[in-house]
Amino acid sequence: MKVKVIPVLEDNYMYLVIEEHTREALAVDVAVPKRLLEIVGREGVSLTTVLTTHHHWDHARGNAELARLLPGLEVLGADERICALTRRLVHGEELQFGAIHVRCLLTPGHTSGHMSYFLWEDKCPDPPAVFSGDALSVAGCGSRLESTAQLMYQSLVETLGTLPAETKVFCGHEHTVGNLEFAQKVEPCNDHVKAKLLWAKKRDEDDVPTVPSTLGEERLYNPFLRVAEEPVRKFTGKVAPAEVLQVLCRERLSFERAAEPLQPQARALLALQWGLLSATRQKSLCSCSSASILRCVLGPRVWLPWTPRAFLGVTT
């Protein structure tokens, strides 16, 4: 199993997963189909399937165009809001592509229909991989937009956190430095956080991706997987894991807002990426260019239904 990491947009990652014996390939979170097809052509593989983690524009906007260019392409995911979806998946369902197995793991929190994908290959010594979209990221997790803290805890700690320690984590965004800076605020004495932050800053300076990490590493420095640890509980003032997680999410929101005030254009795109536009409006933008999206989103005022409204500084 070969994984090609494809940086796109501002800080997103698409992935191409190749079954090296059959030369069949599947893609994860197609945002820029032209870029993906360049890699497909270069690798000389047959792309048959798209796995989409969730419906947000920056993870699914390329599905419709790719399906038009590749008749018969399967577009799979758990949420009916996903562009060009051909079949809905359910938690625990297993797929197979040659020797590659895919287990579908429903991981609500960032969105209600978020699906992560756990992949492994028959008779292969290489470690398994999880494509976690915006559920779990390196040293962090996605914003909690459509779920309770309890469900998000179950997704992160009980579903993803119990996968084998050697599992490679391929997430949806390059947010590692910022995530680790927040982790350092939560646990200033955690040497694993300090070391990983120095490493991530060097990678960032060299414009090199910080993915993948491993689940074993994440358990050492990711505060959202460490909600049972005493330093994290002390930081939040809570004991129950879901309550610890809820406070962490709130504190991170404040931390991000203080660290980098957003300009209007960035606020608009973030609102779109977070899925905070109406379903009808978001669907209408599914195949639009970034410039068209900016013009559309920045026209009328953006209505944001809950807490992120304060972070983005957008009013009704």
N, C-alpha and C positions, 0 to 999 in steps of 0.2 A: 504494500500500500504506500503510494507516494502522495504527499500533500504539497500542493503549490500554494503559497501564501501570496495573495494579490491585493496590494494596497490600492484603494480607490477613494474618490471624493476627498473630504477633508481629513478624515482619520478612520475610515471604514476598512474592513477586510472582507474580501470574497475569498473563497477557497475552491480549488479544483482537486478532487480526490481521484487518483488513478489506480485502477486494478491492473497491475503491470503484466499479468499473463494474458488477459483477454483484451487489454487496451481499451476497456470500457471506462468511462469517467462519469462522475457526478459532481455537480457544483453546489456550493452552499452560499446562500444569500447573494443573489445576483443583483447588483446595483448598476453595473456598467457592462452591458452585454458585449459591446465592441472589444473592450479590453479582455474579457473572458475568452472570446472567440480567437483572439490573437494567440493566447496561451494554448488553447485547444489545438489550433493549427500547428503551432511550434512543437507541441508534444506528440502530434500525430495520433490522437485518440478520438474515440467516438463518444460524444456527450449524449447521454440518454435521459438523465434525470436531474432535476433541481430540488434540493432540500431547502426549504425556507423556514428560518427559525420563528419569524413573526412578521406581522403585516406592515410594519413601518416602512415608509418611503425609501429610506436609505438601505433597506435590506431586501426589498421586493420590487423596486421600480423597474428593474430590467426584465422581469419575467415575461411580460406581454410581448416585448420586442423579440426576445430570445425564442419564444414559442412560435412567433411568426416566421422567424428565420429557420427554425428547425422543426418542421412538421412531425408530429408524433412524440415530441418531447413531453415527459411527465413532469408536472410541477406539483410537488407534495408539501404538505404542511398541516397544521392542526386548526388553523383559524380561517373561517370562510371569508374574512376580509383580505386575505392574501391575493394579490393580483394574479390573474390567469391560473388560478388553482385548478388542477384536474382531479385531485383526490385528497380527501381529508384523512389524516392519520390519527390514530388514537394511542393513548399512553400504553406502553408495553409492546406495541406492535413491532415485529421484526421484519426487515427487508434483507435481500441478499443480492449482491452484485459480484458475480464470479465467486471469488474466495472471501470477499469482504462482506461482513455482517453489519447491519445497522439496527440498533435498538432505539426506539423512539421514546423519549422521556419528557412527559409534560412537566414544564417548569414555570408555572404562573408566578407573576410578581411584577415584572416589567410590563407585560401585557397578560391578559387572561388566557390567551391561546398560545402562549410561547412554548415552543418545542425545542428541546436540545437533542442532539444525535450522538450516540455512543457507538463507535466503530471499532471493529477488530477484524483480524484476518486469520483464516485457518492456517495452521502449521507455519506460523510466522513468529520469529522471536521478537519482532518489534513490539513496543508497547502499544496499547489501545489509545484511541483519541476520542475526545468529546468536543463537539462543535456547539458552543454554548451561547452563541448570539449575544444578546444583552442580558441574559440571566446571570452569568458569572463571567467576570473579566479578570485580567491579571491584577491581583491585589485589590479587587473591588467587585462591584456588581452594578447592574443597570438600575436606573431610578424606578422606584415602586409607583407605577401609574394606575394599574387596574386590578389590584389585589390587596388582600389584607396582609399585615405583617406576619401572621401565623402561616398563611399559605406560602409567602416568600421564604420564610424560615424552612418550611418543609422542602421547598424546591432546592434551596442552596445547601442546606446541611444534611437533610435526610435522603434526598434524591441524588444530587451531584456529589455531595461531600462524602458519600459512602462508596463511590467508585474506587477502583484500585489506585494506590498512591502513585504508581508509575504512569497513570493516564495523562496523556498530553492534552493541554487545554488550549483550544483554538477559539478565541473569542471574537466579538464583532467589531471592536474598536481598539485603537491605540490610545489608551488613557492611562498607561501604566505609571508614568511619572507623577501625575496628579493624584492617582489612587494611593501611591506610596507616600506622598506628602501628607495625605489625610491619615493614612495608617500610622505615620510617625507621630501625628498629633494624638492619636488614640493611645498608642503604646510607645512613648518616647524612649523607653529602655529596651525595646526589642531589637537585638542585634541583627536578626534576620531582615527586619525592615530596613535598617540602615544600610546593610550590605547590598540588598536588592535595589535600593534607591540609587546608590552610587553606580551600580551596574546599568540600571535603566537610563540614567542621565547620559552615560557614555554612549549607549546605543542610540539615544535620541539625537545626540550631537552628530553621530555618524550616519544618521538617517537610516537606521537598521531596525526592523521590527523587533519587538520584545516578545512576540509569540513564537512558539508555544511556551507556556510554563508547564508545570505538572501539578496534579492535585496534592501530592505530598508537599511540594513547595508552598502551595496556596495555604495549606493548613498552618504553616509557620508564620505567615505575614499578612494574610488577608483578614481584616477584622470582621468581615461579614461571615466568615467560616469559623471565627474564633469567639462566638458569642457566649460560649460556656467558660471562657478563660477569665480568671480573676481580674487582670488588668483592664480588660475590655468592659467587664461588668462595673468595675470601679469608675471608669470614664463615663459610663452612661447613668450610673446610679440605679440601675435595675438588675434584677436577678433572673427573672423568667426570660428564656431565650428570645421569644418573639418580641417582648418589650425592649430587650437590649437592641435587637435589630431595628425596631421602629425608631429608637433614639439615634442610632447610628445613621439611619437614612436622613433624619432631620438635621443632624449635625453636619453631615456631609454637604447637604444642600446649602447651609449657611457658609460652610467653608469654601465651597466653589464660588458662591456669589461674591464673597469678600475677596477671593483670590483673583478673579477675572471678570469684572463687569462686562456685560455683553452689549455689543452694538445692535441697533435695530435689525440689520440684516441677519446677524447671527441668531438673534432671538427668534426671528421668523423661521429660519431653517431648523432651529432646535425644536420649535413648536411642531413643525412638520415631522421631524425625525421621531419625536416622542409620541406622535399619534394624537396630538391634542386638538387637531382640527376635526370637524365633523366627518363622519364616515363617507358621506356623499362627496364632500369637497376633496378629501384625501384620495378617493378612488379616481376622481376626475383628473388628478395630477399624476397618476401612476406612471404614465409614459412620457411625461413632459420633460423638457430640458431643465437644467438647474436655473438658467436665466428666466425661463418662463415661470417656473415655480416661484422664484423671488418676486417677479412682477405681480403674480397672482396673490401671493401671501401678503406682500407688503401693501397691497391696495386697501381693501377694507381692513378694519381692525380685527385682530385675531382674538377669538373668544377662547379662553382656557378655563376648563371647568373646576379646577381645584388647586391645591397647593403650588404646583409649578408656576402658576400665574404670578405669584409673588416673586419667585426666583427670576423669571423672565422679564418682569417689570412691565407686563402687558395688561391693559385694562379692557373691560368690555366697552 
